[in-house]
């Protein structure tokens, strides 16, 4: 599985303790811009599977993580390295923009 699903229960282990850099897509099923970027996020998860861990957090089901990181609008994408936030972007980014950012962090 290339695209990971992060939850309140597994976030610490899967994201904060990951040896790879991690890109987390905070989203919700009712969010149109989230749906718009989903295919790009999924494609990039496959393309960079061995270099960066890419996954999603459903903010409706996992409100604790969203609250911990002050997620006020979605989609919000956060890059983590060694358990620390490296960068944060909000809004519907293009695949090219995401790819450029991923290249900065791997």
TORTORZA-123242 format. One record per residue: residue in three letters; y negated, x negated, z negated of N, C-alpha, C, O in turn. Coordinates in steps of 0.1 Angstrom, whole numbers, padded with zeros to 4 digits, always signed. Layout:
<pts>
AlaYXZYXZYXZYXZ;...
</pts>
This chain:
<pts>
Unk+0012-0008+0000+0000+0000+0000-0012-0009+0000-0014-0017-0009;Unk-0021-0007+0010-0033-0015+0010-0044-0009+0002-0051-0016-0005;Unk-0046+0004+0003-0057+0011-0004-0052+0015-0018-0042+0022-0020;Unk-0059+0010-0028-0055+0013-0042-0062+0025-0048-0073+0028-0043;Unk-0056+0031-0058-0062+0042-0064-0064+0039-0079-0054+0038-0086;Unk-0077+0036-0083-0080+0032-0096-0083+0045-0105-0089+0054-0100;Unk-0078+0044-0117-0080+0055-0127-0086+0050-0140-0086+0037-0142;Unk-0090+0059-0149-0094+0055-0162-0083+0046-0169-0086+0037-0176;Unk-0070+0050-0166-0059+0044-0172-0056+0030-0167-0052+0021-0175;Unk-0058+0027-0154-0054+0014-0148-0066+0005-0144-0063-0006-0139;Unk-0078+0010-0146-0090+0003-0142-0090-0012-0147-0093-0021-0140;Unk-0088-0013-0160-0089-0026-0167-0079-0036-0160-0083-0047-0157;Unk-0067-0032-0159-0056-0041-0154-0059-0043-0139-0058-0055-0135;Unk-0061-0033-0131-0062-0034-0117-0075-0040-0112-0075-0047-0101;Unk-0086-0038-0119-0099-0042-0114-0104-0054-0122-0106-0065-0117;Unk-0106-0052-0135-0112-0062-0143-0104-0074-0145-0109-0085-0147;Unk-0090-0073-0145-0081-0084-0147-0075-0089-0134-0066-0097-0134;Unk-0080-0084-0123-0075-0088-0110-0078-0103-0107-0089-0107-0109;Unk-0069-0110-0101-0071-0123-0096-0079-0124-0083-0086-0133-0080;Unk-0078-0113-0076-0085-0112-0063-0099-0105-0066-0100-0098-0076;Unk-0109-0107-0057-0121-0099-0058-0117-0085-0056-0107-0082-0049;Unk-0125-0075-0061-0121-0061-0059-0134-0053-0054-0145-0055-0059;Unk-0132-0045-0044-0142-0035-0040-0137-0021-0044-0127-0017-0040;Unk-0146-0015-0052-0143-0001-0057-0152+0009-0051-0164+0007-0051;Unk-0146+0019-0044-0153+0030-0038-0153+0042-0048-0143+0048-0049;Unk-0165+0045-0054-0166+0057-0062-0169+0069-0053-0179+0068-0046;Unk-0160+0079-0054-0161+0090-0045-0157+0103-0051-0153+0103-0063;Unk-0158+0114-0044-0153+0127-0048-0149+0135-0036-0154+0133-0025;Unk-0139+0144-0037-0134+0152-0026-0145+0161-0019-0144+0163-0007;Unk-0155+0165-0027-0165+0174-0021-0177+0166-0015-0186+0172-0010;Unk-0176+0153-0015-0187+0145-0010-0186+0141+0005-0177+0134+0009;Unk-0195+0147+0013-0194+0145+0027-0197+0130+0031-0189+0125+0039;Unk-0207+0123+0026-0208+0109+0029-0196+0100+0025-0193+0091+0032;Unk-0189+0105+0014-0177+0098+0010-0166+0099+0020-0159+0089+0024;Unk-0165+0111+0026-0155+0114+0036-0159+0106+0049-0150+0101+0056;Unk-0172+0104+0051-0176+0097+0063-0172+0082+0063-0169+0076+0073;Unk-0173+0076+0051-0169+0061+0050-0155+0059+0047-0150+0047+0048;Unk-0147+0069+0044-0133+0067+0040-0125+0060+0050-0117+0051+0047;Unk-0126+0064+0063-0117+0057+0073-0121+0042+0074-0111+0033+0075;Unk-0133+0038+0073-0137+0024+0073-0132+0017+0061-0127+0005+0062;Unk-0132+0023+0049-0127+0017+0037-0112+0015+0038-0107+0004+0034;Unk-0105+0025+0043-0091+0024+0045-0087+0013+0055-0077+0005+0053;Unk-0094+0012+0066-0091+0001+0076-0094-0013+0070-0086-0022+0073;Unk-0105-0014+0063-0108-0027+0057-0098-0031+0046-0095-0043+0044;Unk-0093-0021+0039-0082-0024+0029-0070-0030+0035-0064-0039+0030;Unk-0066-0025+0047-0055-0030+0054-0058-0044+0060-0050-0054+0059;Unk-0070-0045+0066-0074-0058+0072-0075-0070+0062-0071-0081+0066;Unk-0080-0067+0050-0082-0077+0041-0072-0077+0029-0076-0082+0018;Unk-0061-0071+0031-0051-0068+0020-0048-0081+0011-0046-0079-0001;Unk-0047-0092+0017-0043-0104+0009-0055-0112+0004-0054-0121-0004;Unk-0067-0108+0007-0079-0115+0003-0088-0108-0007-0095-0114-0015;Unk-0088-0094-0007-0096-0086-0016-0088-0073-0019-0082-0068-0010;Unk-0089-0069-0031-0083-0056-0034-0093-0045-0032-0104-0046-0038;Unk-0090-0035-0024-0099-0024-0021-0093-0011-0026-0081-0008-0023;Unk-0101-0003-0033-0096+0009-0038-0106+0019-0042-0118+0017-0040;Unk-0102+0031-0046-0111+0042-0048-0109+0048-0062-0099+0047-0068;Unk-0121+0053-0067-0121+0060-0080-0126+0074-0077-0138+0075-0073;Unk-0118+0084-0080-0123+0098-0079-0131+0101-0092-0126+0101-0103;Unk-0145+0102-0090-0153+0103-0102-0151+0116-0109-0154+0117-0121;Unk-0146+0127-0103-0143+0139-0110-0131+0138-0119-0131+0144-0130;Unk-0121+0130-0115-0109+0128-0123-0110+0117-0133-0102+0116-0142;Unk-0119+0108-0130-0120+0095-0138-0135+0093-0142-0141+0083-0139;Unk-0140+0103-0150-0154+0103-0154-0158+0091-0163-0169+0087-0163;Unk-0148+0086-0171-0151+0075-0180-0156+0062-0172-0165+0056-0176;Unk-0148+0059-0162-0152+0047-0154-0166+0049-0148-0174+0040-0148;Unk-0168+0061-0142-0181+0064-0135-0192+0063-0146-0203+0057-0143;Unk-0190+0068-0158-0200+0067-0168-0203+0053-0172-0214+0048-0175;Unk-0192+0045-0174-0193+0031-0178-0202+0023-0168-0209+0013-0173;Unk-0201+0026-0155-0209+0018-0145-0221+0026-0141-0227+0022-0131;Unk-0225+0037-0147-0237+0044-0144-0238+0049-0130-0249+0050-0124;Unk-0227+0054-0126-0226+0060-0112-0234+0073-0112-0229+0083-0118;Unk-0245+0073-0105-0253+0085-0104-0253+0092-0091-0256+0104-0090;Unk-0249+0085-0081-0248+0091-0067-0235+0085-0061-0231+0073-0064;Unk-0229+0092-0052-0217+0088-0045-0219+0090-0030-0227+0099-0026;Unk-0213+0082-0022-0205+0071-0025-0213+0059-0031-0224+0056-0026;Unk-0207+0052-0041-0212+0040-0046-0201+0030-0045-0189+0033-0049;Unk-0204+0018-0040-0193+0008-0039-0198-0004-0047-0209-0009-0046;Unk-0188-0009-0055-0191-0020-0064-0181-0031-0062-0169-0029-0061;Unk-0186-0043-0060-0178-0055-0059-0176-0062-0073-0186-0064-0080;Unk-0164-0065-0076-0161-0071-0089-0154-0085-0086-0146-0086-0076;Unk-0157-0095-0094-0150-0107-0094-0149-0112-0108-0158-0113-0115;Unk-0136-0115-0112-0133-0120-0125-0139-0110-0136-0144-0114-0146;Unk-0137-0097-0133-0141-0087-0142-0156-0084-0143-0160-0075-0151;Unk-0164-0090-0135-0178-0089-0135-0183-0082-0122-0178-0085-0111;Unk-0194-0074-0124-0200-0068-0112-0208-0078-0104-0216-0085-0110;Unk-0205-0080-0092-0211-0090-0083-0222-0083-0075-0233-0089-0072;Unk-0220-0070-0071-0229-0063-0062-0226-0049-0062-0215-0045-0065;Unk-0236-0040-0059-0234-0026-0059-0243-0020-0048-0254-0024-0046;Unk-0237-0011-0041-0243-0004-0030-0241+0011-0030-0230+0015-0033;Unk-0251+0019-0027-0249+0033-0027-0252+0038-0013-0260+0033-0005;Unk-0245+0049-0009-0247+0055+0004-0236+0052+0014-0227+0044+0011;Unk-0237+0059+0025-0227+0058+0036-0230+0046+0044-0238+0046+0053;Unk-0223+0035+0041-0225+0023+0048-0216+0023+0061-0206+0030+0061;Unk-0219+0015+0071-0211+0014+0083-0200+0004+0080-0200-0004+0070;Unk-0189+0004+0088-0178-0005+0087-0183-0019+0088-0179-0028+0081;Unk-0192-0021+0098-0198-0035+0100-0205-0040+0087-0204-0051+0084;Unk-0213-0031+0081-0220-0035+0069-0210-0038+0058-0212-0048+0050;Unk-0200-0030+0056-0190-0033+0046-0183-0046+0049-0180-0054+0039;Unk-0179-0048+0061-0172-0060+0065-0180-0073+0062-0175-0083+0057;Unk-0193-0072+0065-0202-0083+0062-0203-0086+0047-0203-0098+0043;Unk-0204-0075+0039-0204-0077+0024-0191-0083+0019-0191-0092+0010;Unk-0180-0078+0024-0166-0083+0020-0166-0098+0023-0161-0106+0015;Unk-0170-0102+0035-0170-0116+0038-0178-0125+0028-0174-0137+0026;Unk-0188-0119+0023-0196-0127+0013-0188-0129+0000-0191-0139-0007;Unk-0179-0121-0003-0172-0121-0016-0158-0126-0016-0151-0127-0027;Unk-0153-0129-0004-0139-0135-0004-0139-0150-0002-0128-0156-0002;
</pts>
